[in-house]
Amino acid sequence: MTKFNTFFMAGFECADHINRSGERINLLKETQHDIRVEEDYQALKDINIKTVREGICWSEVEKSPGVYDFSEVLKRIRAAEKWGIQQLWDLIHFGYPDGLFPTHPQFCNRFEKLCEAFALFYKAHAVQPLFVIPINEISFLAWHSGDVRGTVPFAINSGWDMKYHLCKAAIIGIKKLKNIDSECTVILVEPLVKIHPTEQEYHVLDMNEHQFQAMDIIAGRMCPELGGSEEFLEILGFNYYWDCQWEAGSKPLEWPEEVGNEKRTPLSDLLYKAYKRYEKPIFISETGHFGTTRALWMDEITHECIKAQKNGVDLYGICIYPATDRPDWDNLSSYCDCGIWDLDQHKNRKAYQPYIDSLLNAQELLKKQYGFLNRVADFFK
């Protein structure tokens, strides 16, 4: 039986980093999920989703070094208890407090203290078991901050250095979390990609291996001096979007594909490869699409997940991301039309019904296939 309340989940956008313009963003606030959490949870429960990904927003909760205010997080915890929603908590979702970045000499120490403070706070106030994602998408964050100047420290040619230090922090943080709450479940989340070869590129195999470096380091398979361990691999999440497959040195492969000109590797094959590498339970920790093709994307993802399960993949679920629409990181006035609910100018939720219909159909399909889809864990008694 899955550890998640429901096979289908949803995530709330909680990026809180400094964008390319040097401005601090907070998408939790931009989408008003922080003040509409009960409305959002009720809407999810109405469509049989009872597990969510949330984020604490480190830049928001650490008011000064070592001083924390989790009062807003507590409101979301209480809302979850009221509506029977299970929460998976990101501690870093791309953002850090001002003046901090992965290669800063105090980064690991500050993150360890954050993990300690959050674990103690959670233990004192929550009734659900703790599920925690220490650092979301280390591979992407290392590239974004270390190679393409997307966020602090706005570096180039430094992606490996960022990845190494983020993994170092994650390992230290996991040890602290486990020391305080040995029963907490650690989830590692990384992108799932496929780089396709071209006549000019001969190192695609090596490039495709890079996506697993962070998990390998945390497992102790690489850079053993950092103290990683296979024990830290408990549940593994893989984020997958339409642009996660591309030709080396080129743009993402088209989706949907033209019949007779298919180039993409089936998602079920990518999931099988990831599962066989680690032999741990996995789930799709983020997926979704934009505009009028959201329902078509959901249909494809569902069928590929069924194929993966039939191939022996221990697949725990699918997280639709985001639950509500979100703005572009670098242009907060531009929204993406990518949520289960879109947002109007007042941030009111507007259901995108074809997406919801596709989700409900997918739930019925998996329930017929496996019979466990909505078997709720006994977390709230």
Stockholm file with secondary structure:
# STOCKHOLM 1.0

chainA/1-381         MTKFNTFFMAGFECADHINRSGERINLLKETQHDIRVEEDYQALKDINIKTVREGICWSEVEKSPGVYDFSEVLKRIRAAEKWGIQQLWDLIHFGYPDGLFPTHPQFCNRFEKLCEAFALFYKAHAVQPLFVIPINEISFLAWHSGDVRGTVPFAINSGWDMKYHLCKAAIIGIKKLKNIDSECTVILVEPLVKIHPTEQEYHVLDMNEHQFQAMDIIAGRMCPELGGSEEFLEILGFNYYWDCQWEAGSKPLEWPEEVGNEKRTPLSDLLYKAYKRYEKPIFISETGHFGTTRALWMDEITHECIKAQKNGVDLYGICIYPATDRPDWDNLSSYCDCGIWDLDQHKNRKAYQPYIDSLLNAQELLKKQYGFLNRVADFFK
#=GR chainA/1-381 SS CCSSSCSEEEECCCCCCBCTTSCBCCHHHHTTTTTSHHHHHHHHHHTTCCEEEEECCHHHHEEETTEECCHHHHHHHHHHHHHTCEEEEEEESSCCCTTCCTTSTTHHHHHHHHHHHHHHHHHHHCCSCCEEEEEBTHHHHHHHHHTSCCSTTCCSSCHHHHHHHHHHHHHHHHHHHHHHCTTCEEEEEEECCEEECCTTCCCHHHHHHGGGHHHHHHTTSSCGGGCCCGGGCSEEEEECCGGGEEETTSCBCCSSCCTTCCCCCCHHHHHHHHHHHHCSCEEEEEECCCGGGHHHHHHHHHHHHHHHHHTTCCEEEEEESCSBCCEETTEEEEECCCSSEEECTTCCEEECHHHHHHHHHHHHHHHHHHSCTTCCCSCCC
#=GC SS_cons         CCSSSCSEEEECCCCCCBCTTSCBCCHHHHTTTTTSHHHHHHHHHHTTCCEEEEECCHHHHEEETTEECCHHHHHHHHHHHHHTCEEEEEEESSCCCTTCCTTSTTHHHHHHHHHHHHHHHHHHHCCSCCEEEEEBTHHHHHHHHHTSCCSTTCCSSCHHHHHHHHHHHHHHHHHHHHHHCTTCEEEEEEECCEEECCTTCCCHHHHHHGGGHHHHHHTTSSCGGGCCCGGGCSEEEEECCGGGEEETTSCBCCSSCCTTCCCCCCHHHHHHHHHHHHCSCEEEEEECCCGGGHHHHHHHHHHHHHHHHHTTCCEEEEEESCSBCCEETTEEEEECCCSSEEECTTCCEEECHHHHHHHHHHHHHHHHHHSCTTCCCSCCC
//
